[in-house]
């Protein structure tokens, strides 16, 4: 199947739900059905290959087992109570493959006929039945791209909830390049959403021709359907060495070793910002020592997530990049925590990005990069990059071009002052500014506009303005006089 054909096919399933359920809920039904169809088609493909090579259908040929009566074709034969049949088949498949698929289909209300009638479900099943989603017909890379296409489309239709499971993929590409994951390293996202950051690390190594399967991917996500989408996303891309757990990262971190937080080489994250409903009291007495710089205020858990990330970072090779709103750089209520973080010399760089890069939010974004064991020239310094103007906008959505990403990445790697764009600032100087990390305090982007501005004579400007104003008034009077005639 060609890529555009695949995308039209996948999105066609979602259009069948228009007017039936809220667009924000499409993903609860479309992704599980897509994954269900894929594993059944691949099961048939593996069976055919096994019988061709050995004369028998051997279990070891199957990546996932599909029990008798739970195959897609079994559901297709049913004409009533289809939701119940789908739910039963999915539960049976999960239990049969419990080590890898338990809970992967989420908790959609398949049996609620007021939401999804038998007629709608028949239409969905028949739509998906039009194409064979075998590996030969749709390889992992192609289906993975189609899956990401759907995630983006659902984000576009989901309004304010999109940010809960989707991060601007051009920002993810930049974050991945900045972290430069290596084969064999561990990569962690404590608020992984649909798994885009973890996945992109593996795909980046693959694009470079490096061994991407040795990358160890870990994620935690509080939302059940979103964590399921992330797991399906990995499988759809042919990634198998991963662990994505559901749960509240601040309250119950999933990855523990020897009664401590597991340590990771690379951490990428876009945490929910400024959340107010979180267990501050437990964090204040955190058994894992994540409040090493202090306990954030109840009304804003940003630095709770940031400290969790720092505490989860490998002591020798650990590095992290987190996408935040600019408020984390200067808010007074977190000043003491920020001061201790600065004094600990863990911040490597602060990169200011443009507005609208948070999904469905006009806020300006920034990247906070931290690293254990900074190299000599970076010690006792923080590198600021002001890339607020290096962003493009199309149909109200902002994104980074390859040129934008390359410019920011090269500046970060070169680690040297660039007038109007990048500057190395000592920690002592930052502490004199009361631990304020606001980028404009240390570097101005005025230089970015010097080719587009010119000095003007203010008297001449006012004269021209009055002349044009009088001309406009005259034109308006002529229009009214003409209408009165």
LINGIQUI-V669214 format. One record per backbone hydrogen bond with DSSP energy under -1.0 kcal/mol. CO is the residue of the C=O (numbers start at 0). NH is the residue of the N-H. E is the energy in kcal/mol with one decimal. If there is no record, write none. Layout:
co->{CO | CO}
nh->{NH | NH}
e->{E | E}
This chain:
co->{1 | 2 | 3 | 4 | 5 | 6 | 7 | 10 | 13 | 14 | 16 | 16 | 21 | 22 | 24 | 25 | 25 | 28 | 29 | 30 | 31 | 32 | 33 | 34 | 35 | 36 | 37 | 38 | 39 | 40 | 41 | 42 | 43 | 44 | 45 | 46 | 47 | 48 | 49 | 50 | 57 | 58 | 66 | 70 | 71 | 74 | 80 | 81 | 82 | 83 | 84 | 85 | 86 | 87 | 88 | 89 | 90 | 91 | 92 | 94 | 96 | 96 | 100 | 102 | 107 | 108 | 110 | 111 | 111 | 116 | 117 | 118 | 119 | 120 | 121 | 122 | 123 | 124 | 126 | 133 | 138 | 139 | 140 | 141 | 142 | 143 | 144 | 145 | 146 | 147 | 148 | 149 | 150 | 151 | 152 | 157 | 158 | 160 | 161 | 161 | 164 | 167 | 168 | 169 | 170 | 171 | 172 | 173 | 174 | 175 | 181 | 184 | 185 | 186 | 187 | 188 | 191 | 194 | 195 | 196 | 197 | 198 | 199 | 200 | 201 | 202 | 203 | 204 | 205 | 209 | 211 | 215 | 216 | 217 | 218 | 219 | 220 | 222 | 223 | 224 | 225 | 226 | 227 | 228 | 229 | 230 | 231 | 232 | 233 | 234 | 239 | 240 | 242 | 244 | 247 | 254 | 256 | 259 | 263 | 264 | 265 | 266 | 268 | 275 | 277 | 278 | 279 | 282 | 285 | 290 | 296 | 300 | 300 | 301 | 302 | 303 | 304 | 305 | 306 | 307 | 309 | 311 | 313 | 317 | 318 | 319 | 320 | 321 | 323 | 324 | 325 | 326 | 326 | 328 | 330 | 331 | 333 | 334 | 335 | 336 | 337 | 338 | 339 | 340 | 341 | 345 | 347 | 348 | 349 | 350 | 351 | 353 | 357 | 363 | 364 | 365 | 366 | 367 | 368 | 368 | 369 | 374 | 374 | 377 | 379 | 381 | 382 | 383 | 384 | 386 | 388 | 391 | 393 | 396 | 398 | 400 | 401 | 402 | 403 | 404 | 405 | 406 | 407 | 408 | 409 | 410 | 417 | 417 | 420 | 421 | 422 | 424 | 425 | 426 | 427 | 429 | 430 | 437 | 438 | 438 | 444 | 445 | 446 | 448 | 456 | 457 | 458 | 459 | 460 | 461 | 462 | 463 | 464 | 465 | 466 | 467 | 468 | 469 | 470 | 471 | 472 | 473 | 474 | 475 | 476 | 477 | 478 | 479 | 480}
nh->{5 | 6 | 7 | 8 | 9 | 10 | 11 | 14 | 16 | 17 | 19 | 20 | 24 | 25 | 27 | 28 | 29 | 32 | 33 | 34 | 35 | 36 | 37 | 38 | 39 | 40 | 41 | 42 | 43 | 44 | 45 | 46 | 47 | 48 | 49 | 50 | 51 | 52 | 53 | 54 | 60 | 61 | 69 | 74 | 75 | 77 | 84 | 85 | 86 | 87 | 88 | 89 | 90 | 91 | 92 | 93 | 94 | 95 | 96 | 97 | 99 | 100 | 103 | 105 | 109 | 111 | 112 | 114 | 115 | 120 | 121 | 122 | 123 | 124 | 125 | 126 | 127 | 128 | 129 | 137 | 142 | 143 | 144 | 145 | 146 | 147 | 148 | 149 | 150 | 151 | 152 | 153 | 154 | 155 | 156 | 160 | 161 | 163 | 164 | 165 | 193 | 171 | 172 | 173 | 174 | 175 | 176 | 177 | 178 | 179 | 184 | 215 | 265 | 217 | 267 | 219 | 194 | 198 | 199 | 200 | 201 | 202 | 203 | 204 | 205 | 206 | 207 | 209 | 208 | 211 | 214 | 186 | 242 | 188 | 244 | 191 | 246 | 226 | 227 | 228 | 229 | 230 | 231 | 232 | 233 | 234 | 235 | 236 | 238 | 237 | 241 | 216 | 218 | 220 | 251 | 261 | 259 | 256 | 313 | 318 | 187 | 320 | 322 | 277 | 279 | 282 | 283 | 285 | 288 | 293 | 299 | 303 | 304 | 305 | 306 | 307 | 308 | 309 | 310 | 311 | 312 | 263 | 317 | 371 | 266 | 369 | 268 | 367 | 365 | 327 | 328 | 329 | 330 | 436 | 333 | 334 | 337 | 338 | 339 | 340 | 341 | 342 | 343 | 345 | 344 | 370 | 382 | 368 | 384 | 366 | 386 | 364 | 360 | 325 | 352 | 323 | 350 | 321 | 347 | 348 | 319 | 377 | 378 | 380 | 426 | 424 | 349 | 422 | 351 | 389 | 390 | 398 | 396 | 393 | 391 | 404 | 405 | 406 | 407 | 408 | 409 | 410 | 411 | 412 | 413 | 414 | 420 | 421 | 385 | 417 | 383 | 381 | 429 | 430 | 431 | 434 | 433 | 440 | 441 | 442 | 447 | 448 | 449 | 451 | 460 | 461 | 462 | 463 | 464 | 465 | 466 | 467 | 468 | 469 | 470 | 471 | 472 | 473 | 474 | 475 | 476 | 477 | 478 | 479 | 480 | 481 | 482 | 483 | 484}
e->{-2.6 | -2.5 | -2.2 | -2.1 | -2.6 | -2.7 | -1.9 | -1.9 | -1.9 | -1.1 | -2.1 | -1.8 | -2.6 | -1.3 | -1.2 | -1.7 | -2.7 | -1.8 | -2.6 | -2.6 | -2.6 | -2.6 | -2.4 | -2.5 | -1.7 | -2.4 | -2.6 | -1.9 | -2.0 | -2.0 | -2.8 | -2.2 | -2.2 | -2.0 | -2.6 | -2.5 | -1.9 | -2.2 | -2.8 | -1.1 | -1.6 | -2.1 | -2.0 | -1.5 | -2.1 | -1.4 | -1.6 | -2.7 | -2.5 | -2.4 | -2.4 | -2.6 | -2.4 | -2.2 | -2.2 | -2.4 | -2.3 | -2.2 | -1.8 | -1.1 | -1.7 | -3.3 | -2.4 | -1.3 | -1.9 | -1.2 | -1.2 | -1.1 | -2.6 | -2.2 | -2.5 | -2.2 | -2.3 | -2.7 | -2.8 | -2.2 | -2.5 | -1.6 | -1.4 | -3.1 | -2.7 | -3.0 | -2.0 | -2.1 | -2.5 | -2.3 | -2.1 | -2.0 | -2.2 | -2.4 | -2.3 | -3.0 | -2.0 | -2.3 | -1.5 | -1.5 | -1.6 | -1.5 | -1.9 | -1.6 | -1.3 | -1.9 | -2.1 | -1.6 | -2.7 | -2.4 | -2.1 | -2.3 | -1.7 | -2.0 | -2.1 | -2.6 | -2.2 | -2.6 | -1.9 | -1.8 | -2.9 | -2.5 | -2.3 | -1.4 | -1.4 | -2.5 | -2.4 | -1.7 | -2.0 | -2.5 | -1.6 | -2.8 | -1.4 | -1.1 | -1.3 | -3.2 | -2.1 | -1.9 | -2.5 | -2.0 | -1.7 | -2.4 | -2.0 | -2.4 | -2.1 | -1.9 | -2.7 | -2.5 | -1.8 | -2.1 | -2.9 | -1.2 | -2.7 | -1.7 | -1.7 | -1.5 | -2.4 | -2.1 | -3.5 | -2.4 | -1.6 | -3.2 | -3.1 | -1.7 | -2.4 | -2.2 | -2.5 | -1.2 | -1.9 | -1.6 | -2.1 | -1.5 | -1.4 | -1.0 | -1.6 | -1.2 | -1.9 | -2.2 | -1.8 | -2.0 | -2.3 | -2.2 | -2.5 | -1.3 | -1.1 | -2.4 | -2.0 | -2.4 | -1.8 | -2.1 | -1.6 | -2.4 | -2.7 | -1.3 | -2.3 | -1.2 | -2.2 | -2.9 | -1.0 | -1.9 | -2.5 | -2.7 | -2.1 | -2.0 | -2.5 | -2.7 | -1.7 | -1.1 | -1.7 | -2.5 | -2.2 | -2.7 | -2.3 | -2.6 | -1.8 | -1.3 | -1.7 | -1.0 | -3.0 | -2.8 | -2.4 | -1.6 | -2.6 | -1.7 | -2.7 | -1.5 | -1.1 | -1.6 | -2.3 | -2.6 | -2.6 | -2.4 | -3.1 | -1.2 | -1.6 | -2.4 | -1.9 | -3.0 | -2.9 | -2.6 | -2.5 | -2.4 | -2.3 | -2.7 | -2.7 | -1.9 | -2.3 | -2.5 | -2.6 | -1.7 | -2.7 | -2.7 | -3.2 | -2.6 | -3.0 | -2.8 | -1.7 | -2.6 | -1.4 | -1.3 | -1.4 | -1.6 | -1.6 | -2.1 | -1.5 | -2.1 | -1.1 | -2.2 | -2.4 | -2.3 | -2.1 | -2.3 | -2.3 | -2.5 | -2.1 | -2.4 | -2.2 | -2.5 | -1.8 | -2.2 | -2.5 | -2.2 | -2.0 | -2.3 | -2.4 | -2.1 | -1.9 | -2.3 | -2.7 | -2.2 | -2.3 | -2.3 | -1.2}
